[in-house]
Each structure stands twice: as structure tokens, then as C-alpha cells.
Amino acid sequence: MTRSFPAGFRWGTATASYQIEGSATADGRGPSIWDTFSAEPGRVADGATGDRACEHYLRYDEDVDLLSGLGIPYYRFSVAWSRVMPDGRAIEPRGLAFYDRLVDKLLQRGITPMVTLYHWDLPQALQDEGGWPNRDVASLFADYAQTVHKALGDRVRQWTTINEPFCAAFIGYGNGDHAPGIQDEGAALVAGHHLLLAHGQAAQALRANGGEQEVSIVLNFAPVLTDVDDATHREAARKFDFLHNRFFLDPLLGRGYPPELLADLDHLGTLEPAIADGDLEVIAQPLDVLGVNYYAPARAVPLDDPEADSNCPLPGLRGMDVLPPRGELTSIGWEQRPESFTDLLLWLRGHCPGLPLVIAENGAAFEDEVVDGRVHDEQRVRYFAEHLGAVHDAIERGADIRGYMAWSLLDNFEWAMGYTKRFGIVHVDFETQERTLKDSARFFADVVARNGLIGL
């Protein structure tokens, strides 16, 4: 049986600048918050940094040839703000020229570039001025967006402003597990608002440059599951859903922050004062497409003591906790539940009527090794097959899904986990930088060639 995807479906892979580029000081690049964070003892597994990563800055020709050889027609990559503007303001032509060369190389190989302007690597110079809790950074981001668009916009049509503002704000400034490593719940919420404001201002700047462009933002979603269908469990699920999924989505749709969410966070007293007149109108710039990242669901449970500490990673929530994942897990410890992917996409169909979706990231980490020149990653092949099947199920039931980007092209620097977790469809030996296609790369290439799944 063949499960075919719609004609013109966008198939691609995705990467992020700090995770693959390396060359941390080459051609005038300035430090980002991830350079600073990873240099601090105890922040990253094994003391790893992105100083070398996958040497993509030096080996981009080889990596684009890999994409071309696999027949993958789209490539989603991010631009490093600190490479283009080392201090967050002044242009470094050599850094901008790298992305110019990369775009040209992609187009020469018949690959459509999809640019993400921010994937968590804020210039350290701007963090020194307060980072995302500083409102001025939103305007500086719009200037940066306009600069990159002026350089690449004649050849790049698909533009994403920000990838996963949830992680940048709540993990970077809330629990401190990501750069810049700050633990301040109030600052995290303000950072989240300013990231949304930065998106809106950047969308305005991109469109002010003229030309044809498709403007998007990418959000990471976690569908919420509960063990018991009663009022207290539904309320726990609601709290998690509103902060994890709707804090960012609803303002983008022109609905503002849900009143129930503001009530949940009222005890912190930081978010509402940060919302200036006109902010919500700026945030609600029309989206041409919404990028959707999905990895796993979350399981919510109420707490008997609403003031008790919880393991919930979200800032400001009281009265609920998150249960450990269940069933078969990836090596990173995430629950494999493809039916939750379908549920999410159908929920988005109803919550965002008329807004097309692109799966901007979906993938899994497993333990991989090269044996006789091959990487037999059967678990990842099955993961992709099941999750692509979940996407197809959603399309059949009316979800408007225009594309799927596999995470990730290369094994890479996996943030606070360093080089201990591998998500790539291409194995990277981090000592020699040798690239080896995994079985999942061949599987994905076959799906792309057929525009569908066979036997599922």
C-alpha cells in the first residue's frame, strides 16, 4: 500500500547554526550566549562546546552535496546573528558572505533554501545589555532581519523569524538549562513576550523590504495527556497547555494572551506590565505558514498542595506537575507516541483555521555506531515511518500540511547534552568529521523520491 502525500509537498531536513557550523571566531564572528554558556564548567555534558561542532562553516560544500545526492529538495538552516553582527548591531561582511555562498550552493544543486533568523544564539554583547528581557533587543532583531533579507532575499523566499521561542525564553531564562543559564521565572515570561514582539517587528521589516516572501515562526508543541478524566486533571492539563502551547500561539493569531493564563501567572506580577500599548497588534502580523515542531507529548497531573514544588519546567505554574514519560523512549528519554502528533495537527487545524502548517522539525535520538561503513539505525527508521504516517493521517482528516523537515541532517552539538545524543540521518565522527549516511537517510530519500510511504 502506498500512502501518498499531496503534490508539491515540501520535503527537507533542518539544522541550526551553533549546532553545526563551528569556526567560532572565524571571519570576525562574535561570541553568542551559547559560546559563553558552554564555556562555563558543568553547563554542558562532558564540557563540550560548539567551537568545532560539525565544521559546516568549512565543509558546507560537502554537506550540500550530501543533500543533493539524497535528492532532498529543501534545506532549513539558521543564520547566526553573532556571525552577521558580532555585537548585535554592526554588520560583519565576511559573516554575511558565508550565507550568501551557502544559498548559491544550494540553488546550484537544485535545493530550495529556507532561512531561520534566530535559533537561540543571541550575541553575547546583547545579553550583556540584558538579553531578551530587555525590550530593545526586539528592535535590534528587526534590524538584523532586514539586513539578512537585503542580502539573501533576492534568492530566498521562505523566512522563519524565530525557532522555538518557548525554549529560548523558558529554558534559557526560566530553569536555566539552556543559555544564558538564568533562573528567573519573571524574566522568562518577559523574555517570551519580547521574543514574540521581535517576531512581529521582524515580519514587518521583511515585508518592508519588498519582494515575494513567505513569513513564518516555528513553535514547539507538546500535546497534554492525563491519566484521569476529572476536573482536577483537566485543570492541570489546561494550565500546562495554556503556558506551553498557547502562550506563544494565541498572540500570534491576534487573540492576545488567554485571560486564564494571565490569571495563572498573576502572582509573578511581571508579564502584564511588560505588554505596552500596540504590542499585541505588532505580534499579530499575518503568518503565511506556521512551523510546527513535535517530539513528544507531556503528561500532566494535579498536585494536592497547590504551593508545592513540582518538576514542571514551565515558569510560574502552580498546582500541577509533569509525570515521567512512558513506554518506548528515545535515547534522550522522550516518549514515542505518534498518535499524539496526529492529535496535535488536528487540534491546530481547528485552532488556526486557514493557516497552513509545515513540520519544521521532527526526529529522534538513538544510539548509533558505524559498523563496516554502515549505520543500521532501525529504531530511527521506524520512528520516521510512524511519525510520517501520523502526518499523513492528519492530512487525510483535513489538516493543511505543506511540508516535513526531518531533524536533523547531521549529528551535531545537542545543546546542554553536548555530543552525547545523535539526531542526524547522517552520522558525523566528531574527531575526523567523516560523514556516513545512516539507513534512515536512505529511508527518507526513498520517501522523498516516492512522495509517500510504502507498506504502511
C-alpha positions as CSV (number, residue, x, y, z in Angstrom):
1,M,0.0,0.0,0.0
2,T,1.3,3.5,-0.9
3,R,0.4,6.5,1.3
4,S,1.0,9.4,-1.0
5,F,1.4,13.0,0.1
6,P,-0.1,16.0,-1.7
7,A,1.6,17.2,-4.9
8,G,4.2,19.8,-4.2
9,F,4.7,18.6,-0.6
10,R,8.0,20.1,0.7
11,W,10.5,17.5,1.8
12,G,13.6,18.6,3.6
13,T,16.0,18.5,6.6
14,A,16.8,21.1,9.2
15,T,19.9,22.2,11.1
16,A,20.8,25.1,13.4
17,S,23.9,27.4,13.1
18,Y,25.6,26.9,16.6
19,Q,25.0,23.1,16.4
20,I,26.9,22.5,13.2
21,E,28.9,25.5,12.0
22,G,32.0,25.5,14.3
23,S,34.6,28.2,13.3
24,A,33.6,30.1,16.4
25,T,36.0,33.0,15.8
26,A,36.4,32.8,12.1
27,D,35.9,35.9,9.9
28,G,35.0,38.2,12.7
29,R,32.3,36.1,14.3
30,G,31.5,37.4,17.8
31,P,30.6,35.2,20.8
32,S,27.0,34.2,21.3
33,I,25.3,33.2,24.6
34,W,26.0,29.6,23.7
35,D,29.7,30.2,23.4
36,T,29.7,31.7,26.9
37,F,27.3,29.1,28.4
38,S,29.2,26.1,27.1
39,A,32.5,27.5,28.3
40,E,31.2,27.5,31.9
41,P,32.1,24.3,33.8
42,G,29.2,22.0,34.4
43,R,26.8,23.6,31.9
44,V,27.2,21.1,29.0
45,A,27.8,17.3,29.1
46,D,31.5,16.4,29.0
47,G,32.4,20.1,28.9
48,A,31.6,20.1,25.2
49,T,31.4,23.3,23.2
50,G,30.3,24.3,19.7
51,D,33.7,25.7,18.8
52,R,34.2,23.0,16.2
53,A,30.9,21.2,16.0
54,C,30.5,19.7,12.5
55,E,32.8,22.2,10.8
56,H,29.9,23.1,8.5
57,Y,31.4,26.5,8.0
58,L,34.3,24.9,6.3
59,R,32.5,21.8,4.9
60,Y,29.2,23.3,3.6
61,D,30.1,22.2,0.0
62,E,30.3,18.6,1.2
63,D,27.1,18.9,3.2
64,V,25.1,20.4,0.4
65,D,26.4,17.6,-1.9
66,L,25.0,15.1,0.6
67,L,21.6,16.7,0.4
68,S,21.8,16.7,-3.3
69,G,22.8,13.1,-3.5
70,L,19.9,12.1,-1.3
71,G,17.5,14.0,-3.6
72,I,16.2,16.2,-0.7
73,P,14.8,19.4,-2.3
74,Y,14.5,21.7,0.8
75,Y,17.1,22.7,3.4
76,R,16.1,24.6,6.5
77,F,19.1,26.3,8.2
78,S,19.6,29.1,10.6
79,V,21.7,32.2,10.4
80,A,24.0,33.1,13.3
81,W,23.2,36.6,14.4
82,S,26.7,36.9,16.0
83,R,28.4,35.9,12.7
84,V,26.5,38.5,10.7
85,M,26.6,41.2,13.5
86,P,29.2,40.3,16.1
87,D,27.9,42.9,18.6
88,G,24.3,42.6,17.5
89,R,24.4,45.8,15.6
90,A,27.3,46.4,13.2
91,I,27.5,44.2,10.0
92,E,30.4,41.9,9.5
93,P,30.5,41.4,5.7
94,R,32.6,38.2,5.9
95,G,30.0,36.5,8.0
96,L,27.1,37.6,5.8
97,A,29.1,36.4,2.8
98,F,29.1,32.8,4.2
99,Y,25.4,32.6,4.0
100,D,25.5,34.2,0.5
101,R,27.8,31.3,-0.6
102,L,25.6,28.7,1.1
103,V,22.5,29.9,-0.6
104,D,24.2,30.0,-4.0
105,K,25.5,26.4,-3.5
106,L,22.0,25.2,-2.5
107,L,20.4,26.7,-5.6
108,Q,23.1,25.3,-7.8
109,R,22.2,21.9,-6.5
110,G,18.5,22.5,-7.1
111,I,17.8,22.8,-3.3
112,T,15.4,25.4,-2.0
113,P,16.8,27.3,1.0
114,M,14.6,28.0,4.0
115,V,16.2,30.6,6.3
116,T,15.6,30.8,10.1
117,L,16.8,34.0,11.5
118,Y,17.1,33.0,15.2
119,H,17.8,29.6,16.6
120,W,18.8,30.6,20.2
121,D,22.3,32.0,19.6
122,L,21.9,35.6,20.8
123,P,25.0,37.7,20.5
124,Q,26.7,37.8,23.9
125,A,27.0,41.6,23.6
126,L,23.2,41.9,23.7
127,Q,23.0,39.5,26.6
128,D,25.4,41.9,28.4
129,E,22.7,44.5,27.9
130,G,20.0,42.3,29.5
131,G,19.2,39.8,26.7
132,W,15.7,39.1,25.8
133,P,14.2,40.6,28.9
134,N,15.5,43.9,27.5
135,R,12.8,45.3,25.2
136,D,15.4,47.0,23.0
137,V,16.6,43.6,21.7
138,A,13.3,43.1,19.8
139,S,14.0,46.2,17.7
140,L,17.6,45.2,17.1
141,F,16.4,41.8,15.9
142,A,14.2,43.5,13.4
143,D,17.3,45.5,12.1
144,Y,19.2,42.2,11.8
145,A,16.3,40.5,10.0
146,Q,16.2,43.3,7.5
147,T,20.0,43.1,6.9
148,V,19.9,39.4,6.2
149,H,16.9,39.8,3.9
150,K,18.5,42.5,1.9
151,A,21.5,40.2,1.3
152,L,19.6,37.0,0.6
153,G,16.0,38.0,-0.2
154,D,16.6,38.0,-4.0
155,R,17.1,34.2,-3.8
156,V,15.3,33.1,-0.6
157,R,11.6,33.1,-0.4
158,Q,10.9,31.1,2.9
159,W,11.7,33.0,6.0
160,T,11.3,32.0,9.6
161,T,11.8,34.7,12.2
162,I,12.4,32.7,15.4
163,N,12.7,29.0,16.2
164,E,11.0,27.8,19.4
165,P,10.7,30.9,21.5
166,F,9.4,28.7,24.3
167,C,12.9,27.2,24.7
168,A,14.8,30.5,24.2
169,A,12.7,32.1,27.0
170,F,11.6,29.4,29.4
171,I,14.6,27.1,29.3
172,G,17.2,29.9,28.8
173,Y,15.8,32.3,31.4
174,G,13.4,30.2,33.5
175,N,15.0,26.9,34.6
176,G,18.5,27.9,33.2
177,D,19.2,24.6,31.5
178,H,20.0,26.5,28.3
179,A,22.0,29.6,27.5
180,P,22.2,32.1,29.1
181,G,21.5,29.9,32.1
182,I,19.4,32.3,34.1
183,Q,16.8,31.1,36.7
184,D,14.2,33.8,37.0
185,E,10.6,32.9,36.3
186,G,9.5,36.5,35.8
187,A,12.4,37.3,33.5
188,A,11.5,34.2,31.4
189,L,7.9,35.4,30.9
190,V,9.1,38.9,29.8
191,A,11.7,37.3,27.5
192,G,8.9,35.3,25.9
193,H,6.8,38.4,25.3
194,H,9.8,40.2,23.8
195,L,10.6,37.3,21.5
196,L,7.0,37.5,20.2
197,L,7.5,41.2,19.8
198,A,10.7,40.6,17.9
199,H,8.9,38.2,15.6
200,G,6.3,40.8,14.8
201,Q,8.8,43.6,14.2
202,A,10.9,41.3,12.0
203,A,7.9,40.3,10.0
204,Q,7.2,43.9,9.3
205,A,10.8,44.5,8.4
206,L,10.9,41.6,6.0
207,R,7.8,42.7,4.2
208,A,9.0,46.3,4.1
209,N,12.0,45.2,2.0
210,G,9.6,44.2,-0.8
211,G,9.7,41.1,-3.0
212,E,7.9,37.8,-2.5
213,Q,8.5,36.1,0.8
214,E,6.7,33.6,3.0
215,V,6.9,34.6,6.6
216,S,6.6,32.1,9.4
217,I,7.6,31.4,13.0
218,V,8.3,27.9,14.4
219,L,6.7,26.8,17.7
220,N,7.4,23.6,19.6
221,F,4.2,21.9,20.8
222,A,3.6,19.2,23.5
223,P,0.1,17.7,23.4
224,V,-1.0,17.1,27.0
225,L,-2.2,13.7,28.3
226,T,-3.8,12.9,31.6
227,D,-4.5,9.6,33.3
228,V,-7.8,10.5,34.8
229,D,-10.7,12.5,33.2
230,D,-11.8,14.6,36.1
231,A,-11.9,18.3,36.9
232,T,-8.6,18.5,38.7
233,H,-6.7,16.6,36.0
234,R,-8.4,18.7,33.3
235,E,-7.3,21.8,35.1
236,A,-3.7,20.6,35.4
237,A,-3.7,19.9,31.6
238,R,-5.2,23.3,30.9
239,K,-2.5,25.1,32.8
240,F,0.3,23.2,31.0
241,D,-1.4,23.6,27.6
242,F,-2.0,27.3,28.0
243,L,1.6,28.1,29.0
244,H,3.4,25.6,26.8
245,N,1.3,25.7,23.7
246,R,-0.9,28.8,23.8
247,F,1.4,31.5,25.4
248,F,3.1,31.9,22.0
249,L,0.4,30.7,19.6
250,D,-2.6,32.8,20.7
251,P,-1.0,36.2,20.5
252,L,0.3,35.3,17.0
253,L,-3.2,34.6,15.9
254,G,-4.4,38.0,17.1
255,R,-6.1,36.7,20.3
256,G,-3.7,38.1,22.9
257,Y,-2.7,36.1,25.9
258,P,-5.6,33.9,27.2
259,P,-7.1,35.5,30.3
260,E,-6.9,32.2,32.2
261,L,-3.2,32.1,31.5
262,L,-2.7,35.7,32.8
263,A,-4.6,34.6,36.0
264,D,-2.3,31.6,36.3
265,L,0.8,33.9,36.2
266,D,-0.6,36.8,38.1
267,H,1.3,36.0,41.3
268,L,4.6,36.8,39.5
269,G,3.4,40.3,38.5
270,T,5.8,40.6,35.6
271,L,4.1,39.8,32.3
272,E,1.2,42.3,32.0
273,P,3.4,45.3,32.9
274,A,5.7,44.3,30.1
275,I,2.9,44.5,27.5
276,A,3.0,48.0,26.1
277,D,0.2,49.6,24.0
278,G,0.3,48.3,20.5
279,D,2.4,45.3,21.3
280,L,-0.3,42.7,20.6
281,E,-1.0,44.3,17.2
282,V,2.6,44.1,16.2
283,I,2.9,40.5,17.4
284,A,-0.2,39.5,15.3
285,Q,1.4,40.1,11.9
286,P,-0.2,37.8,9.3
287,L,1.6,34.5,9.1
288,D,1.9,32.8,5.7
289,V,2.6,29.5,7.3
290,L,3.1,28.2,10.9
291,G,6.1,26.0,11.6
292,V,5.4,23.1,13.9
293,N,8.0,21.2,15.9
294,Y,6.9,18.0,17.5
295,Y,8.9,15.4,19.5
296,A,6.8,14.1,22.4
297,P,3.6,14.6,24.5
298,A,3.5,15.7,28.1
299,R,1.6,14.0,31.0
300,A,0.0,16.4,33.5
301,V,-1.1,15.7,37.0
302,P,-2.6,17.9,39.7
303,L,-0.8,18.5,43.0
304,D,-2.6,18.0,46.3
305,D,-0.7,21.0,47.6
306,P,-1.0,23.8,45.1
307,E,2.0,25.6,46.6
308,A,4.3,22.5,46.5
309,D,7.4,22.4,44.3
310,S,7.0,20.5,41.1
311,N,9.1,19.1,38.3
312,C,7.2,21.1,35.7
313,P,9.7,23.1,33.6
314,L,7.4,26.0,32.9
315,P,7.8,29.2,34.8
316,G,5.2,30.4,37.2
317,L,2.8,27.4,37.2
318,R,1.3,26.2,40.4
319,G,-0.9,23.2,41.3
320,M,0.3,20.8,38.7
321,D,3.2,18.6,37.8
322,V,4.5,16.6,34.8
323,L,4.8,12.8,35.1
324,P,7.7,10.8,33.7
325,P,7.3,9.6,30.0
326,R,6.1,6.1,29.4
327,G,6.5,3.2,27.0
328,E,9.3,3.1,24.4
329,L,11.6,6.1,24.8
330,T,14.2,7.6,22.6
331,S,17.8,7.7,23.9
332,I,17.1,11.3,25.1
333,G,14.3,10.0,27.2
334,W,11.3,11.2,25.2
335,E,8.1,9.2,24.8
336,Q,7.4,7.9,21.3
337,R,3.7,8.5,20.7
338,P,2.9,9.2,17.0
339,E,-0.8,9.3,17.6
340,S,-0.3,12.5,19.7
341,F,1.3,14.0,16.6
342,T,-1.9,13.4,14.7
343,D,-3.9,14.8,17.6
344,L,-1.8,18.0,17.7
345,L,-2.1,18.6,13.9
346,L,-5.9,18.2,14.0
347,W,-6.1,20.5,17.0
348,L,-4.1,23.1,15.1
349,R,-6.4,22.7,12.1
350,G,-9.3,23.7,14.4
351,H,-7.5,26.3,16.4
352,C,-5.8,28.1,13.5
353,P,-8.4,27.8,10.6
354,G,-7.0,28.7,7.3
355,L,-3.3,28.8,8.4
356,P,-1.1,26.3,6.5
357,L,1.3,24.2,8.5
358,V,4.8,22.9,7.8
359,I,6.5,20.4,10.1
360,A,9.7,22.3,10.7
361,E,11.3,19.6,13.0
362,N,10.6,16.0,13.8
363,G,13.1,13.3,14.7
364,A,14.7,11.2,17.4
365,A,18.0,10.5,19.1
366,F,19.2,6.9,19.3
367,E,22.5,5.2,20.0
368,D,24.2,4.9,16.6
369,E,27.5,3.4,15.6
370,V,29.3,2.8,12.3
371,V,29.9,-0.9,11.6
372,D,31.7,-1.8,8.4
373,G,30.9,1.6,6.9
374,R,27.2,1.5,7.6
375,V,24.9,2.8,10.4
376,H,21.9,0.5,10.8
377,D,19.6,2.8,12.8
378,E,16.4,0.7,12.6
379,Q,14.8,2.5,15.5
380,R,15.1,5.9,13.8
381,V,13.7,4.4,10.5
382,R,10.7,3.1,12.4
383,Y,10.3,6.4,14.2
384,F,10.2,8.3,10.9
385,A,7.9,5.8,9.4
386,E,5.4,6.0,12.3
387,H,5.5,9.8,12.5
388,L,5.2,10.4,8.8
389,G,2.2,8.0,9.0
390,A,0.8,10.3,11.7
391,V,1.2,13.3,9.5
392,H,-0.5,11.5,6.6
393,D,-3.4,10.6,8.9
394,A,-3.8,14.3,9.8
395,I,-3.7,15.3,6.1
396,E,-6.4,12.7,5.3
397,R,-8.5,14.2,8.0
398,G,-8.3,17.7,6.7
399,A,-5.2,19.3,8.1
400,D,-3.4,21.6,5.7
401,I,0.2,20.4,6.0
402,R,2.5,21.7,3.3
403,G,5.8,20.0,4.2
404,Y,8.0,18.0,6.5
405,M,11.6,18.8,7.6
406,A,13.4,15.9,9.3
407,W,15.5,16.8,12.3
408,S,18.4,16.7,11.6
409,L,20.6,16.4,8.6
410,L,23.8,15.8,10.7
411,D,24.6,14.5,14.2
412,N,25.6,17.7,16.0
413,F,26.2,19.7,19.2
414,E,23.0,18.8,21.1
415,W,22.9,21.9,23.3
416,A,23.3,21.0,27.0
417,M,23.8,17.4,26.1
418,G,26.9,18.2,24.0
419,Y,27.8,15.4,21.6
420,T,26.2,12.6,23.7
421,K,23.0,12.5,21.7
422,R,22.7,11.9,17.9
423,F,19.6,13.1,15.9
424,G,21.1,13.1,12.4
425,I,20.3,11.0,9.4
426,V,24.0,11.4,8.6
427,H,26.5,10.1,11.2
428,V,29.3,12.5,12.0
429,D,32.6,11.3,13.5
430,F,33.4,14.3,15.6
431,E,37.1,13.5,15.7
432,T,37.6,13.1,11.9
433,Q,34.5,14.9,10.7
434,E,33.8,12.0,8.4
435,R,30.1,11.8,7.3
436,T,28.4,8.5,6.9
437,L,24.8,8.0,5.6
438,K,22.6,6.1,8.1
439,D,19.9,3.8,6.9
440,S,17.4,6.5,8.0
441,A,18.9,8.8,5.3
442,R,18.3,6.2,2.7
443,F,14.8,5.6,4.0
444,F,14.0,9.3,4.0
445,A,15.4,9.7,0.5
446,D,13.1,6.9,-0.7
447,V,10.1,8.6,0.9
448,V,11.0,11.8,-0.9
449,A,11.5,10.1,-4.2
450,R,8.1,8.4,-4.0
451,N,6.4,11.4,-2.2
452,G,4.9,8.8,0.0
453,L,5.2,5.8,2.3
454,I,5.2,2.2,1.1
455,G,3.7,-0.6,3.1
456,L,2.3,1.4,5.9
